Amino acid sequence: MAESALCVPSSCDCFVALPPATERKEVIFGKNSDRPREEVQEVVYFPAAEHAKGSKVECTYIEINQVEKTHAVILSRPAWLWGAEMGANEHSVCIGNEAVWTKEPTNENEALLGMDLVRLGLERGSTAKEALDVITSLVEHYGQGGNCKESVEAFSYYNTFLIVDRREAWVLETSGRYWAAQQITEGAKNISNQLTITTKINVEHPDLRNYAQSQGWWNGEEEFNFSQVFSLNNPPVRMEAAKARYAEGQKLLQKQEGSIGVETIMDILRDKESGICMDSEAFCTTGSMVSILPQEDDLPCVHFFTATPDPSSRSVFKPFIFIDDVTPVPMVISPYYGHDDPVRKQPRFQSKQDRRHELYKVHQCAEAAMESGQEQGVKLCQTMKNLEMQALQAIKNMLSSGGSFDPEEMADLFFDCVDTEIKFYK
């Protein structure tokens, strides 16, 4: 990794709460995506699709074998790449990733990005465990590598993942092509840019321990502790800062344990004091996601996205539900540049395109007013909060009534919320 990248203040935080930590019989998932502050995050929907046997799929940097059927997915992603920071599929699976640095040197050669693996897991896994198996097999086969930001400056990392469905969650932590996974069936869990799996490992790379021993990282006699074995002896500043943020996230979850609901996770993602809502000179929270996954299969899952930065002050969560005919929402989709995109040309990243979508642009225009503290800004902030509260209440009413809803009304749900937000800002 380039020396200048070592001081980049990068972070992300993922959360999950399962019964009995939750208020109701539901699983709550959430993530803040903390990225370079000028980076635009879009929210895009891809329908389920069938693919010709033997076909290929072009990911951010490399082409891999395609499967014959992919699931419908909703993704929140940096607009320049193929993969995603977080998302969900039609089978109630949610995935978020985190950057991590380990004793295994990072790979600047182009391979799969962690964000590619998020999308691939969602497109190919109908349960959390299936998505886990998809990601681990791809990590083993293709490896991880390549620049993780839209810049000529090299910035590479490995990944940890939080993979969730209506029944369970899996924490997957990787170091190069090696990995370990831990199953979570109850309670609350968060991950924040560090290895957290210690001695409780449910599944692992078949050669994980032999490899660690061959590198001199483990003597083969002491109890195998994945985090101790693979974590850096002298971690960079960014990972030391992540320890404090991870601890704060744990405290915030424990404080509400037994009564965690969708608003709990939204409030945690908005918490600036803990650093979970990132706002530094170089990085900020560029997009956020929270999902409600009811454990009753006849109830729909609901996924909330901001599609814009900073949920603490100027971004609101808007609900999306998978139905047969999803209405496209072009206002949160960035311009597409095809093969003329500087990301696709060699050498890469020689210039940058304007990737702002319509909602992002109106947010930029309203930012000064909202952060000024003046009457107009305060009124606008309150209007946005009211919009979010109305949507939340409508979702709660629907889930409380047994999940009965009109699919035609749900078809425009996300679109209507985005459209209303744009009108208020204008």
Summary of the structure (lengths in Angstrom):
residues: 426
radius of gyration: 20.6
end to end distance: 43.2
largest distance: 66.0
contacts: 1467
relative contact order: 0.15
helix: 31%
strand: 25%
